[in-house]
Amino acid sequence: MADILIADRAQIDVCFSPFLYPVYEKEGQIVVVIDVLRATSAICTAFQYGVDKMIPVATVEEAMAYKQQGYLVGAERNAIAIEGFDFGNSPYSYMTEKIKGQTVVITTTNGTQAIEAAKNAYAVVIGSFLNITALCNWLIAENKPILLLCSGWKNKFNLEDTLFAGAVTEILSKHDNFKLLDGALATKYLYQQAHQNPYKFLNYSSHKERLSAMGLKDDIKYCLTLDQTQVIPILKDKYLVLNS
Amino acid sequence: MADILIADRAQIDVCFSPFLYPVYEKEGQIVVVIDVLRATSAICTAFQYGVDKMIPVATVEEAMAYKQQGYLVGAERNAIAIEGFDFGNSPYSYMTEKIKGQTVVITTTNGTQAIEAAKNAYAVVIGSFLNITALCNWLIAENKPILLLCSGWKNKFNLEDTLFAGAVTEILSKHDNFKLLDGALATKYLYQQAHQNPYKFLNYSSHKERLSAMGLKDDIKYCLTLDQTQVIPILKDKYLVLNS
């Protein structure tokens, strides 16, 4: 009987790159897309500030086509907001009245690529430290297999998304109804080392170095702040909307 | 001047799946293929016991063709030695006089796939806990960019190969001439948690569970033993030979 109970536990696994997603794809699993510095933090912030819908797109060309139709558009490549658009991917740029009730299009170096890769999953939700508790409570209630999909940096592993995957795994692993696979175990162990001071833990990470060199330390600190919002953006067809 | 020295440091990175290798491929880097449970441990053991050359092949069909030509052949799938061949991938099966001076063909679920993926790299060497110090000393002397390529399990991340990548990174990071990228940083942090008792650290890992269920705990323990040999198998054309 114990064996049956164990077999029934929902699995948690982690995929460290959108490129690797086909290896982890399976029916019926919830995919949490993670790009904490900064796309998924920006998306959570936009919903917290009242955006109605967001349309994640993979290319700047698609974003430009929407812009020409009159949409508000956020566009970032290589950590820089692209000129001619309304926002980049700094969460601070979405803390504005002008997005309230609007549909905002967004394209970023990594995060929107991960959403694109996972778009046919049973459910695709957006995770960041900003909505972590709300997200985990929802995942626990759903009790489905979970894949934590790290956006990484240009399909390579990165430390900050891994850290967030570990934070989620740490919370979920307190509930007996989940079985941690190897990727989840590894991120949980990492988070246990980092949780006292995630900012310091990321000191030598490549993207923290990149953003710090651009004067974006405040962005990093904000993106590592827990529970600034209860929103859980979820993909419905081509739109990110509030999970209800 | 300090900046120039930092820029000149050779990078260490980790690739967690053969499937992801194309993302990490670059000219001039040494690839260390890692499949500690058990292919690369078996290969190191075979060279320690006097094998002359090994031919890693990706498929059982290729292995069978060599067998029919009279070669000694090791063949494993899903942790089980395939019937009709001379060895599986237990290191113990290679501790025999009969391999001395011979050419042995080998195919395994994961390790030989990783070798195949990396075969065009500047150099491809075989890493395991059994040869870790000899390997690290050689890597330090070479002073080239290093990619630690974890074979994983059927293209998924696994904990034991990650742990070994961390052990290598921990040793190399004591030398200022290396720059650790995010994957290397993560594995180093993991190893720091695990190094007191790697066997226990792997307790919940999927492949340890798999091998333990098959009564292969002795194999696991041996594969986690440091420095049983000085050999560094290296790929030259289609052959693994002793590095000289």
Chai-1 contact restraints between the chains, C-beta under 6 A:
chainA,res_idxA,chainB,res_idxB,connection_type,confidence,min_distance_angstrom,max_distance_angstrom,comment,restraint_id
A,F16,B,F16,contact,1.0,0.0,6.0,A-B,restraint_1
A,S17,B,L20,contact,1.0,0.0,6.0,A-B,restraint_2
A,F19,B,L20,contact,1.0,0.0,6.0,A-B,restraint_3
A,F19,B,V23,contact,1.0,0.0,6.0,A-B,restraint_4
A,L20,B,S17,contact,1.0,0.0,6.0,A-B,restraint_5
A,L20,B,F19,contact,1.0,0.0,6.0,A-B,restraint_6
A,L20,B,L20,contact,1.0,0.0,6.0,A-B,restraint_7
A,V23,B,F19,contact,1.0,0.0,6.0,A-B,restraint_8
A,V23,B,N155,contact,1.0,0.0,6.0,A-B,restraint_9
A,V23,B,K156,contact,1.0,0.0,6.0,A-B,restraint_10
A,N155,B,V23,contact,1.0,0.0,6.0,A-B,restraint_11
A,K156,B,V23,contact,1.0,0.0,6.0,A-B,restraint_12
A,F157,B,D182,contact,1.0,0.0,6.0,A-B,restraint_13
A,F157,B,G183,contact,1.0,0.0,6.0,A-B,restraint_14
A,N158,B,D182,contact,1.0,0.0,6.0,A-B,restraint_15
A,L159,B,D182,contact,1.0,0.0,6.0,A-B,restraint_16
A,L159,B,L185,contact,1.0,0.0,6.0,A-B,restraint_17
A,L159,B,A186,contact,1.0,0.0,6.0,A-B,restraint_18
A,T162,B,A186,contact,1.0,0.0,6.0,A-B,restraint_19
A,D182,B,F157,contact,1.0,0.0,6.0,A-B,restraint_20
A,D182,B,N158,contact,1.0,0.0,6.0,A-B,restraint_21
A,D182,B,L159,contact,1.0,0.0,6.0,A-B,restraint_22
A,D182,B,S205,contact,1.0,0.0,6.0,A-B,restraint_23
A,D182,B,S206,contact,1.0,0.0,6.0,A-B,restraint_24
A,G183,B,F157,contact,1.0,0.0,6.0,A-B,restraint_25
A,L185,B,L159,contact,1.0,0.0,6.0,A-B,restraint_26
A,L185,B,Y204,contact,1.0,0.0,6.0,A-B,restraint_27
A,A186,B,L159,contact,1.0,0.0,6.0,A-B,restraint_28
A,A186,B,T162,contact,1.0,0.0,6.0,A-B,restraint_29
A,Y189,B,L190,contact,1.0,0.0,6.0,A-B,restraint_30
A,Y189,B,Q193,contact,1.0,0.0,6.0,A-B,restraint_31
A,L190,B,Y189,contact,1.0,0.0,6.0,A-B,restraint_32
A,Q193,B,Y189,contact,1.0,0.0,6.0,A-B,restraint_33
A,Y204,B,L185,contact,1.0,0.0,6.0,A-B,restraint_34
A,S205,B,D182,contact,1.0,0.0,6.0,A-B,restraint_35
A,S206,B,D182,contact,1.0,0.0,6.0,A-B,restraint_36
